Amino acid sequence: MQDFLDFIKKQGIVGLATGFILGGAVSKLVSALVSDIINPFLSVVVGLAGGFKDAFFKIGPIEILYGHFVSTLIDFLVIALVVYFLVRLLGLDKKDQKTASRVK
């Protein structure tokens, strides 16, 4: 059992698990931000009465649902920005560089 605990401490698995759990929470928060605040604002700006997430255009019998894609893209961009600024703010990018230089 002690070997397993040493492995977890050495490999930083607890930090990885914590990051995974926080990532899920941030994802839910960003999804709520996009669906409850950003999309209604975009709906007003673009002039869509039914909501931006349901926006589509027709080509013959085909409906292209671009609103859902744009909402998902906004989710991704906001999450990417949050992760980027947190990594920069916490200085984790510099920590990885120090570790990599020791390995070489």
Secondary structure, DSSP 8 states (H G I E B T S, - for coil): -HHHHHHHHHHTHHHHHHHHHHHHHHHHHHHHHIIIIIHHHHHHHHT-SS-GGG--EEETTEEE-HHHHHHHHHHHHHHHHHHHHHHHHHTHHHHHHHHHHHH-
